[in-house]
């Protein structure tokens, strides 16, 4: 099989895939007879081939997938004109705090928001696959430490946490809008209980609430000083 044929096979597999496909899985298409370096090179070629089209090949946290270009959204929405269910601001704030300040405890989130965090909000975010318990803080009671998942990155079209825009950057409003759009699908599940949180929350959170120290946010596992022996599973 030549490289052109191999590229066609990879393209077909990605177009048919339900989830992002990592390089290791793509190599199985060729019984591992094609090296990882060759697969990556072919993926780069495919990404260039699809550049400028309505569908693009992108690299995400868990692998490669085809997805529609953002500028196509206004046209595609005409096929499904119904409005997505309105979600609670409390849900968005909770997820944003975890994304930008992880690892955090429920108490940390409550301290930043100034109100109690609904158990239903945390459970809904866990069931959606966007947050998970990544350890326990070494203090009395050993509260759970929450962090975002690779699914969270995939759904936002990101490869790593470092690609989250700074809240001080011009891209911040667009990033939060994208986050809101992704959340719309499951928000109806949590609107009831979270509504009371919204009323108590008062003014929107200041950007400093999510900010970390320079260079503090990173993609590797949280520092061991924050975690007990119960840490993120590989």
C-alpha positions as CSV (number, residue, x, y, z in Angstrom):
1,X,0.0,0.0,0.0
2,X,1.4,3.4,-1.0
3,X,1.1,6.6,1.1
4,X,-1.8,7.9,-1.1
5,X,-3.8,4.8,-0.4
6,X,-3.0,4.9,3.3
7,X,-4.1,8.5,3.4
8,X,-7.5,7.6,1.8
9,X,-7.9,4.8,4.4
10,X,-7.2,7.2,7.3
11,X,-9.5,9.8,5.8
12,X,-12.3,7.3,5.5
13,X,-11.9,6.0,9.0
14,X,-12.0,9.5,10.5
15,X,-15.0,10.5,8.5
16,X,-16.9,7.5,9.8
17,X,-15.6,7.7,13.4
18,X,-18.0,8.5,16.3
19,X,-15.1,9.7,18.5
20,X,-11.7,11.3,18.0
21,X,-9.1,8.7,16.9
22,X,-5.6,8.7,18.3
23,X,-2.6,7.7,16.2
24,X,-2.3,4.3,17.9
25,X,-5.8,3.4,16.9
26,X,-5.3,4.6,13.3
27,X,-2.2,2.4,13.1
28,X,-4.5,-0.6,13.7
29,X,-6.0,0.1,10.3
30,X,-2.7,-1.2,8.8
31,X,-2.0,-3.9,11.4
32,X,0.6,-1.6,12.9
33,X,2.7,-2.0,9.7
34,X,2.7,1.8,9.2
35,X,4.8,3.8,11.7
36,X,3.4,6.4,14.0
37,X,5.5,9.0,12.3
38,X,4.0,8.2,8.9
39,X,0.5,8.3,10.3
40,X,1.2,11.7,11.8
41,X,2.6,13.0,8.5
42,X,-0.4,11.8,6.6
43,X,-2.7,13.4,9.2
44,X,-0.9,16.7,8.6
45,X,-1.4,16.3,4.9
46,X,-5.1,15.6,5.4
47,X,-5.4,18.7,7.6
48,X,-3.9,20.8,4.8
49,X,-6.1,19.1,2.2
50,X,-9.3,20.1,4.1
51,X,-8.1,23.6,5.1
52,X,-10.5,26.3,3.9
53,X,-13.5,23.9,3.7
54,X,-16.6,23.8,5.7
55,X,-15.3,20.7,7.5
56,X,-11.9,20.6,9.0
57,X,-9.6,17.9,10.5
58,X,-8.5,18.9,13.9
59,X,-6.2,17.5,16.6
60,X,-7.8,17.2,20.1
61,X,-6.9,15.9,23.5
62,X,-7.9,12.3,22.7
63,X,-7.1,12.1,19.0
64,X,-8.1,13.4,15.6
65,X,-11.5,14.1,14.2
66,X,-13.4,16.0,11.5
67,X,-15.6,18.8,12.7
68,X,-17.5,21.7,11.1
69,X,-15.8,25.0,10.8
70,X,-17.2,27.6,13.3
71,X,-18.2,30.0,10.5
72,X,-20.7,27.3,9.2
73,X,-22.7,27.4,12.4
74,X,-25.2,30.2,11.3
75,X,-26.1,28.2,8.2
76,X,-26.4,24.8,9.9
77,X,-28.6,26.3,12.6
78,X,-31.2,27.0,10.0
79,X,-31.8,23.3,9.7
80,X,-32.5,23.1,13.4
81,X,-34.1,26.5,14.2
82,X,-35.3,25.5,17.7
83,X,-33.5,27.3,20.5
84,X,-31.4,25.2,22.8
85,X,-32.6,24.9,26.4
86,X,-31.6,27.8,28.6
87,X,-29.1,26.7,31.3
88,X,-28.2,28.2,34.6
89,X,-25.4,30.7,35.1
90,X,-24.5,28.8,38.2
91,X,-23.5,25.8,36.0
92,X,-21.3,27.9,33.7
93,X,-19.6,29.6,36.6
94,X,-18.9,26.3,38.4
95,X,-17.4,24.8,35.3
96,X,-15.3,27.9,34.5
97,X,-13.9,28.0,38.0
98,X,-12.9,24.3,37.8
99,X,-11.4,24.8,34.3
100,X,-9.3,27.8,35.3
101,X,-8.4,27.0,39.0
102,X,-8.1,23.2,39.0
103,X,-7.6,21.3,41.2
104,X,-10.3,22.8,43.4
105,X,-12.6,21.6,46.1
106,X,-16.3,22.2,46.4
107,X,-15.4,24.6,49.2
108,X,-13.1,26.5,46.9
109,X,-15.8,26.9,44.4
110,X,-18.3,28.1,47.0
111,X,-15.8,30.6,48.4
112,X,-15.3,32.1,44.9
113,X,-19.0,32.2,44.0
114,X,-20.2,33.3,47.4
115,X,-23.0,30.7,47.5
116,X,-23.5,27.0,48.1
117,X,-22.7,24.8,45.1
118,X,-25.7,22.5,44.3
119,X,-24.9,18.8,44.3
120,X,-27.1,18.5,41.2
121,X,-24.7,20.9,39.4
122,X,-21.6,18.9,40.3
123,X,-23.4,15.6,39.4
124,X,-24.6,16.9,36.0
125,X,-21.1,18.1,35.1
126,X,-19.7,14.7,36.1
127,X,-22.3,12.8,34.1
128,X,-21.6,15.0,31.1
129,X,-18.0,13.8,31.4
130,X,-16.6,17.3,31.8
131,X,-15.3,17.1,35.4
132,X,-14.0,14.3,37.6
133,X,-12.5,13.8,41.0
134,X,-8.7,13.8,40.5
135,X,-7.6,13.4,44.2
136,X,-8.3,14.5,47.7
137,X,-6.9,17.5,49.5
138,X,-4.7,16.7,52.5
139,X,-6.7,18.5,55.1
140,X,-9.3,17.5,57.7
141,X,-12.1,15.7,55.9
142,X,-10.0,15.1,52.8
143,X,-12.4,16.9,50.4
144,X,-12.5,15.8,46.8
145,X,-10.4,17.8,44.3
146,X,-12.1,18.4,41.0
147,X,-10.5,18.9,37.5
148,X,-11.7,18.9,33.9
149,X,-11.4,15.8,31.7
150,X,-10.2,15.1,28.2
151,X,-13.8,15.0,27.1
152,X,-14.1,18.6,28.2
153,X,-11.2,19.5,26.0
154,X,-12.5,17.5,23.0
155,X,-16.0,19.2,23.3
156,X,-14.4,22.6,23.2
157,X,-12.1,21.7,20.4
158,X,-8.9,22.0,22.4
159,X,-5.8,19.8,22.7
160,X,-4.6,21.0,26.2
161,X,-5.6,23.3,29.0
162,X,-2.9,25.7,27.9
163,X,-5.1,26.5,24.9
164,X,-7.8,28.0,27.1
165,X,-7.6,31.7,26.5
166,X,-6.7,34.1,29.2
167,X,-9.7,35.8,30.6
168,X,-7.9,39.1,30.0
169,X,-7.5,38.4,26.3
170,X,-9.8,39.6,23.5
171,X,-10.7,36.0,22.8
172,X,-12.3,35.5,26.3
173,X,-15.9,36.5,25.3
174,X,-15.8,34.2,22.3
175,X,-14.4,31.3,24.4
176,X,-17.1,31.7,27.0
177,X,-19.8,31.8,24.3
178,X,-18.5,28.5,22.8
179,X,-18.6,27.0,26.3
180,X,-22.2,28.1,26.7
181,X,-23.2,26.6,23.4
182,X,-21.7,23.2,24.3
183,X,-23.4,23.2,27.6
184,X,-26.9,23.9,26.2
185,X,-27.5,20.3,25.4
186,X,-27.7,19.1,29.0
187,X,-28.6,22.3,30.9
188,X,-32.3,21.6,31.2
189,X,-31.4,18.8,33.6
190,X,-30.0,21.3,36.2
191,X,-32.0,24.5,35.7
192,X,-34.4,23.8,38.5
193,X,-32.1,23.6,41.5
194,X,-29.5,25.9,40.0
195,X,-32.0,28.7,39.6
196,X,-31.9,29.5,43.3
197,X,-28.1,29.7,43.1
198,X,-28.3,32.3,40.3
199,X,-30.6,34.5,42.4
200,X,-28.1,34.4,45.3
201,X,-25.0,34.8,43.2
202,X,-25.6,38.5,42.6
203,X,-23.2,40.3,40.2
204,X,-21.2,38.4,37.6
205,X,-17.9,37.0,38.9
206,X,-14.8,39.1,38.4
207,X,-12.2,37.8,36.0
208,X,-9.7,37.6,38.9
209,X,-11.8,34.8,40.4
210,X,-10.7,32.5,37.6
211,X,-7.1,33.8,37.2
212,X,-4.1,31.8,38.3
213,X,-0.7,33.0,39.0
214,X,1.7,33.4,36.0
215,X,2.5,30.0,34.7
216,X,0.5,28.2,37.3
217,X,-2.1,26.6,35.0
218,X,-0.6,23.5,33.2
219,X,-1.7,20.3,31.5
220,X,0.2,17.7,33.5
221,X,-1.3,16.2,36.7
222,X,-1.8,18.5,39.7
223,X,1.1,19.0,42.0
224,X,1.6,16.2,44.5
225,X,1.5,18.7,47.4
226,X,-2.2,19.2,46.7
227,X,-3.1,15.5,46.4
228,X,-3.1,12.5,48.6
229,X,-2.2,9.0,47.3
230,X,-5.6,8.9,45.6
231,X,-4.9,10.6,42.3
232,X,-6.0,10.7,38.7
233,X,-6.1,7.3,37.0
234,X,-3.9,6.9,33.9
